[in-house]
């Protein structure tokens, strides 16, 4: 029998009827695998995440069981009954364009899922991405069975090598186009950031002023705050206009003004995300609450925040110097530091490096590829161990090296400040490990840190110890240690290992109040 006769005799309903059980099994096996992956994923220390995992485990388990029952039911039915079911399915998807559209929609769903959930809750999202890919393959096979005549006819007309190569190139181009468009869509819509914020369950405590949001409302807005390039110090927060967070065009967090007196002393605050106010509304960051306290005591000051998320002391130094070079010198500069210097060294093995140096290297290498005409769809992983950075770091991440680098940056800040007549105050920020009266949530955070980044807490303790020793021996009178400021505070203050709530910000502002006043009134 020739090919033409075979095509005329081909009955998609009959073929599908014989393969119904195989299709059910092909859909059931990935569900079983996904359920096993969820079952074997580690339990989350956060109760809400564990509840979600258990709910998904139950849902997938029920669906897997129902699919198995459906397969058994198909296997036990008569051939006539299965033929009628197959005929009904063929009738619903008899249009080739509809079948092709369904396959393309599933392919697009796979692309979106990989882009949207690329680093969100992998223990939960990876099983579902695996399941979605498998189901796409099963549906494509189902549509191919129904439309085999059309597909075979197309293949017959293009059997030569060049035609097959053309089909392959077309498919790859279509996949690339869908990926590019999907990535652009997600980037412009901010959907990825909003989803990440919606899944952020870190509990926040807000000062009750009658307009406090819920934690979920705040994180939904915070997640859409992005950064942009800034010469020398790498990045600054993008301008942002929100209900709880506002950032001006220069990248500075909005700080309420409590005086209109141009002769009032000016205070600039520098630091990382804790000083910037992660987890706090504009009016309740550390600078904002310090300004309010000063105004309430009839000591008004012009308070401005130059803190940026993720900055280490070296970046604070650069940004401070830039302000002085622009003739923008305050009366007092407060530097709130510690954690980021230690964490950056812990992650990358070099004291003095900024956070995520691998991302900057990746950006440079990716730009080089694109400018040379080579295609690149996404950044690639970089091993920073392949680079010699001895011009900027000793390459050591020992407690002594980290402490000495911070002390060196402190001396540089003091020197340039003295040259411009600016008084300085250095604050070593509070640490969760030093809080003895921890809540259950805070204890879970600390346990999670020990489990995921073993040795970091010990490294941090050692660095603090060395800097404290130097403070005692060298009389570092302009340095304040708040490491154990919350030691006996029974209420929750930390919502992760370093960031604190609005209540914590108020306690920090109160702790610094006398020191700030002394620095402003020093002859």
Number of C-alpha atoms within 10 A of each C-alpha: 5 6 11 9 9 11 14 9 9 12 15 20 21 18 14 22 21 15 15 20 19 15 16 19 16 16 22 22 16 20 26 19 15 24 24 15 17 24 18 10 14 11 15 14 13 14 12 13 17 14 13 13 20 15 12 16 19 15 13 19 19 13 16 21 15 13 19 19 13 16 19 14 11 19 15 11 10 9 14 10 12 22 18 14 17 22 19 13 16 20 12 11 17 16 12 15 10 13 20 15 11 17 20 17 13 18 20 17 17 22 19 19 17 16 16 20 17 14 11 15 12 13 17 20 19 20 19 21 21 16 21 19 17 18 19 21 16 17 18 19 15 21 22 18 18 27 19 17 17 13 14 14 13 11 14 11 9 15 11 10 9 10 13 13 13 12 14 12 12 12 12 12 12 13 16 13 12 17 20 13 12 18 17 11 13 15 14 10 11 13 14 19 21 18 17 19 20 17 17 17 15 16 17 21 21 19 15 10 6 6 9 14 16 13 18 17 14 21 25 19 18 21 18 18 19 14 15 11 11 13 9 10 17 13 18 21 22 19 17 18 13 13 12 18 20 19 18 13 11 12 21 20 25 22 22 18 16 17 16 10 10 9 10 14 16 17 25 20 22 27 28 25 19 25 24 27 27 19 26 26 24 24 19 24 31 29 32 24 24 25 26 23 19 21 16 11 8 9 15 21 25 23 26 22 23 26 27 25 19 20 26 26 28 21 23 24 21 14 20 24 18 15 13 16 11 9 10 10 20 23 19 21 25 22 27 28 24 26 23 23 27 29 22 23 24 22 15 21 18 23 27 30 27 23 20 13 15 17 15 14 18 18 16 12 15 19 15 12 13 12 10 9 9 10 10 11 11 9 14 14 10 16 11 16 11 7 9 10 13 9 7 11 17 16 19 16 22 18 23 17 19 31 25 18 20 22 16 15 17 19 12 15 22 20 13 15 21 12 9 15 13 17 18 23 20 22 18 19 22 26 23 25 20 16 21 14 15 22 16 9 18 21 17 15 21 16 14 17 16 14 10 9 12 12 12 16 19 13 20 21 16 17 24 22 15 15 22 18 12 15 17 10 9 9 10 13 10 15 20 18 16 18 19 17 18 23 17 12 16 12 14 20 24 27 19 18 18 16 22 27 26 27 22 26 24 21 19 22 22 16 15 18 17 12 14 20 12 10 17 18 8 8 5
